Each structure stands twice: as structure tokens, then as C-alpha cells.
Amino acid sequence: MPDALDATPYDALLLLSFGGPEGPDDVVPFLENVTRGRGIPKERLKEVGQHYFLFGGVSPINDQNRALLDALRKDFAEHALDLPVYWGNRNWAPYLTDTLREMVADGRRRILVLATSAYASYSGCRQYRENLADALAALEAEGLELPKIDKLRHYFNHPGFVEPMVDGVLRSLADLPEDVRDGAHIAFTTHSIPTAAADTSGPVEAHGEGGAYVEQHLDVAQLIADAVRERTGVDHPWRLVYQSRSGAPHIPWLEPDICDHLEERHAAGAPAVVMVPIGFVSDHMEVLYDLDTEAMAKAEELGLPVRRSATVGADPWFAAAIRDLILERAAVELGQEVTPCALGALGASHNLCPIGCCPSRAPRPAAAGADSPYA
């Protein structure tokens, strides 16, 4: 047996995710949760829900989170890390507040949070922290003893996140016809967000146009492209592109869209494209619909050979990376000297989100940061 690993002072890990419907009757209530406060009519939500109905009204995200939970628990057991793992969602069962209530009842007092978003942005980080603050406020109103909550740092450039994606690109390239393989272009995809939100992602003073959100994705794309070149001897052209835009047409969002990019690459004579969803932890609905359905239909229309590489999902490399990040953060909390594990030009992200990081349009309390009301 390996020597036991110690996550002290932490006594639990919380997997915090977006959530998704698990049947047709769940779709509209789920979308009402996601869009609460925006005044979107139910009929419009039914239209949006067609993406889910194409897949039986079931988002794959919950099953993928269950697979990740199993992978984490397996990895922890194999390495003698005694740390229970819980799961809560922002928008569907199991709901975050219910899970935190369960954790408090189980006596958990120092909780680490793993969000299923690897990059800095309002929707990918601060909004999760706001949800944590809302949940803690609900428990406080019930008179419960509140746990202290910290959030794991952004893991976009941890080797355990990057390496599975490198493997995915290599497999996708190998699956292309041999006569187009070496000339294939790589389209690294992530969720489009408003340019104003991108520009203010991360500590504003530390980043240029596009903020930390764009800078971090570009760093990961370069890491993967470099690794592919080293292992194949071929330098594939690449670009960071976007998908899943959902905002009003008059508001600028990050571009180009993946479908527009496929048209442009085809017109420029690219023989093939590999789509690499680096912005997503797992193959959830936006990957299955926007890439596997919509973008693939565009590729077929163009007659352009396209492959889509896998997301990290529950890969053992990723589970090991989370273990590494837990032990790193535990050592930091105990005042020990730590050398964070990170690839690329940007280095390890901050452990504690600073004041003003990824601001929201209307200021709201956010837990697990320098501005947290729950120290």
C-alpha cells in the first residue's frame, strides 16, 4: 500500500458543476433555472430546449460528472488519500445548497471546491463563487454552522488537463484519411462570451484585450500544437475559435464562430480540420450539439473532412491532476513551500481570486475569494 496522503486542513472535496436535465419533463424547468431573472418567456425556452429534445431531453453532463466522481474516488483510494467527494450543481439536482447542507450534517468544516470550468471568466469562475455565497447565506439563515470554503485554482495549464487533449488530437489526426492528415488545420474551440466579459476576466491589470479568458486558451492551444508537432513531426496551422453564442445580436461576442471558420478554411483550401474543444471539461450538450451536430453538418455541406477530438472527461490523468491540486492547496494552507505544477508561459494561476476579478454587471457577494463575506 502507498503511504497515506494527507489533505489537512481539508476534510472534503465538492465537485461543483452546471447541471443538466435528465428527461424531457426536466428541460423547461432546467432552462428556467438557468435564465432566472432574465424574463425569457416559456415559449422561447421550449424553442431553446429543442437541442435537448434531439437527445431525448437528457444532457450528458450529469452522467459525465458521475463518471468523474468515480474516477476521483478511485484515484484517491489507490493513492491512500482519505478525502470524501461530494457533488452539487448550480442549475439542477443535486443542487449546491442541498449538497452543502448534507456536508455540514456530515461534519465537514473545511471544503475544497473543484468547478468544472478550467479558465478565468465571470461565468466560469465568479458566478460559481456567487452561487457558493448564495448557498452559504441559505444555510446561515437556517442557523447552521458554516464551513470554510476554498476553490481550487484554475487548472487549464496543468499537465493532467493538457495531456489528455494532446492524445485526443493525435487520435483524431490518425483517424483522418492519410492524404489529408498532414495538411489538416486545428480549430481549438471554446465558449464564446461577450467581449466586455472577456476583457475583464482575471485580474484586469494583468491582461490585455480578451483578458485572462482569451490569454489562457491561447496558451493551452499553443501547448497542444507544440506537443503534436513534437510527436508527429508536422506543424499543423491552428486558430482559437468560438461556439455556442447565445446573446443579443447587437452585443459583441468573441469570434470567429466555428462554422464560419470551417467555411473560411474550406475556401482557403484546407484539406481537413480537427476540432479540439479545449474550453470544455466534458462532452456535454454544447459539445454534442454545437460541434457534433451543427459544425459537423456544416463540414458535410462543404465536403470538408472534419474530426472532433475528445474532451478530458474522466481521464485518469485528469483525476491525478485534481489530486495534485488538492495536495498543493493543502500545503499552501499549512504554510509549506510549494512549487505549483503548470505548463506554458503563464505559470500557475492564483489560489485566491483577488478583489475585482471577473466582475459581474451587478455586484453580488462571492465566496472563496479575497472579497468573500465568509472568511
N, C-alpha and C positions, 0 to 999 in steps of 0.2 A: 504494500500500500504506500502511496506517496505521503510525504509529510503533510500534515493538515495545513491548509491555508487559512489565514485569519483576515476577515473583513472588518474587524473592530476599527472604529466605533459603530459601524453599521450593523443592523440586525435584520434587514430585509431589502429586497430589490423589487421595485414596482415597474413593470412594463406598461408604459403609457402610450396608447395609440388612438387613432382616429375613430375606429369602429365602422361597422357597415351592416346593412340589412341581411337577414338570413332567411328571407322568404318574401314572396310577393306582397303580403299584407304589411310587411315592415318598411317598404320602400318609401312611401309618402311620409309616415311618421319620422323616419330617419332623416329625410330631407328637411322636414320641418325643424328638427333639432339643429341641423347644420346651418340653416338660414334664419334661425330665430332672431327677431328684431329687425329684419330687413323688409317686412311687409310684402313678401312674394306670395301671390295667390296660389291656392291649392292646385288649380288647373295647370298653372305653369310648372309646378313641382311634378305633376304627373307627366308632363312632357319631358322634363329633365330625367325623370325616372325611367324613361324608355331604355336608356343604356343598361340599367339594372335588369329590366324585364327581358332583355335579349339573353340574359344569363340566368333566367328563372327567378329573378328577383333576389338573387344571392350575390353579395360581394364576397370575393375570395379572401378579404383581408382578415376576417376573424379566424378562419382555418389556418391561415399563414401565421397569425400570431400564436395560435395553439402549437403549431409546429416549432416556432421559435422558443416558446416556453419549454417544450420538451427538450430541445437542443441545449438550452441553457442549463436545465436541471441535470441533464446527462453529463454535460461538461463539468459542472460544479461537483457532481458526485465522483466523477473519475479523477478529479484533482483535489478531493477532500476539502472542498470549500463549503462549509456549512452555512448557507445563506438561502433562506426561503424566498421564492419568487412568486409575486402576485401579478395580477393583470387587471387594468382598468382602462376604459375608453372615454373619449370626450363626448361622443355622439350616439352611442348605442351600448346595450348591455354586453359585458358587465360595466356599469357606469363607474366613473372615477370616484365619486363621493361614496358610493356603496362599498367599493373596494377599500378605500381609506378607512371607512368605519369598521370594516372587518379586520383590517390590520391593527387598528387601535385596540379592538376587542381581544386580539391575539397577543397584545402586549408589545407591539412593535413601536419603538420610540425614535430610532434613527434610520430614516428611509432614504435610499438612493433611488433616483428615477432614471430609467432608460426610456427616452422618447424615440419613437420610430421615425425620426427625421434626423438626418446626419449633418445638416447645414444650418447656418445662421439665417434667420428671417423672422418677420413677425409671426406668420402662420406656422413656421416650422420650429419655433422656439418660444418666443414670448407668449404667444397665445396659449401654449401648453402651460406655461408658468401662471398665466391668469386663471386658467381652469383649476390649477392646483390651489391658488389663493381662494377661489370661489368654494372649492370643496372644503378647505380648512375653515373658512368662515361658517359653512353649514354645520360642521362638527362643533365648532366653538359655540354656536347658537344652541346646540343640543347639550351643552355642558360637558362635552368630552375633553379629556386631556389630549392636547395636540402634540403630534410627533414633530420632530425637526426633520425637514426635508431638504435634500440636496439633489441636484441634477447632474448626471454625467456630462462631461464636456462633449463638444461636437466631435464626431469620430470619422468625418469624411476622409481624412488622410491617414487613418490607422491602417497598417498593413493588412489586418484581418478584414477590413472593409474593401480595400483596393484589390487584393489578390484574387478573390472570387470573381470579380468583374473582369480582370485580365484573362482568367481562364475562360470566362463566358465569351469574350471576344475571339479568343483563339478557336474555340469550338465553332462559333458562327462563321468565321472565315473558312475553316476547314469544310464546312457544310456547303459553301458556295461552289458552283462549277469551277473547275480548275482554270479555265480560260479567262475568267473574270476575277479570280481570287486576288491576285497581286495588285490589281488596279482598283480594288474596292475602296471606297471612301467610308469613313467612320463618322456617324452622326451621334454625338453624345447628347442625350435628351434629358430635360428636367422640366418641372412645372413652371409655366410662365406665371409671373406675378406682375403687378403694376410697377412701372419703372420707379415711381416715387418710393414704393416699399423696398425695392431692391437697393436704391441709392442710400437708404437709411438703415440697411441691415448691418448688424455688427456694430462695434464702436465707430461712429461716423467719422471721427477724425483720422482713423487708421486706414481708410479705404477710399478708392476713387469712384468713378462712375460705375454704377451697378453694385456698389457696396461689397460687403463680405460674401453675399449670396453668389454673385457672378464670379468674384475672385476665387472663391473656394471651389466652385465647379470647374473653372478653367484649370486650376491646379490639379484636380483629380483627373481631368481629361488628359492633361499632359503626362501625368504619371502612367496612365494606362497606355497611351500611344507610345511612350518611350519603351515600356515593357514589351509591348507587342513587336516593336521594331527590333529589340534586342533578341527576342526569341524566334523571330521569323526571318530576320534579315531584310524585311520590307518596310519602307517608311510610308505608311498609309496617310493620305491627306485627311484632316478631320476638322470638325467645327462643332461648337456648342450651339444647340438649337433648343426650341421650347415646344411645349404641348399643353393641352388642357386649359387654354384660356377660357375664362368664364365671366369676365367683367363687361361693363358697358362699352360700346364701340368707341365713344369719344375719349375714353381714358387710355393713355399709352401703357401698353404692356410690353414685356420683353419679347423680342423677335430675333430670328425668323421662326415661324411655325414649322413643325416637322414636315407637314405635307407640302408647304411652299418650298421648303428646302429640297425635298425629293424632286419636285418639278425642276428646280434650278439645276440640281446636279445632273438630272437626265438631259436637260437642254445643253449642258456644258460637256456632255459626252462621258460622264462617269459610267463605267461598266456595271457597277454594283454598289450597294450601300449596306453597311451593318449599323443598325440602330442599337445604341447602348444606353439604357435608362439609368444613368448614374445618379439621378436625383431621387430615386425611389428605393426603399429598403426591400420591398417585396412586390410580387406580380399582382397588385390589387387592381381595382376596376379601371383606373386611369391608364394603366399599362395594357390591360386586356382590351379595352375599347379603343383608346386613342392611338395605340400603336398596333396591336394585333388585329384590330378590326379596321379602323379608319385609315391609318397610314398604309397598312398592307393592301387595302383596296385601291388606294392611290398608286401604289407601286405596280399593282397588277394592271391598272388602267394605262400606266406609262410603259409597261413591258420592261420594267427595271427589276433585276434580281435584287431582293432585299431579304436580309435575315435580322431577327431581333435577338440579342443576347440576353442572358438571364440576369435577374437581379440577385442580390446577395441572399435574401430569404433566410433560411435556417441553416446555412452553410456552417460546417464545424469551424472553419476559420473565423467566422463572424462571432460565433459563441465564445471562442477562445479570446477574441478581441474584447468582448464585453467583460470577461473575467479579468483580463489585464487592466482594463479601465477602472474596474471596481477596486482592485488592489492598489492601483496607482492613487486613486482618490482617497482611499482609506489611509494610505501612508501620508498623504498631504495633510489630512485632518489630524493626524498624530504628530505633525511637525517633523516628519522624517524627510531626508533629502531624496528627491525623486527625479529621474530622467524620463520624461514622457516619451512614449513611442509614437512617432509621427514621421511620415514621408513628405517629400516635396519641399517647396520653397517657403511655405507659410509657417511651418512648425506647429506645435500643439496649440489648440485653442484654449481660451481662458476657462478656468474651473468655475468661476462665479461671474455671471452676466453683470456687467457694470451698469451704473445708472445711465438711463437714456439709450440703452442698447435696443435696437429693433423697436422703436416706439410705435405705439398704437395711435390711431387718429383721436380717440377719446381716452385719456389716461385712465388706467384701471390698475388696481393692486395686482402684483405678480409675485408669487412665491419663488424661493430658491434662486435669489439673485441679490445683488448688493442693495437693491431698493425694496427688499421683501419686508412686509409688515410682520412677518412671522419669523423672527430671528431664531 
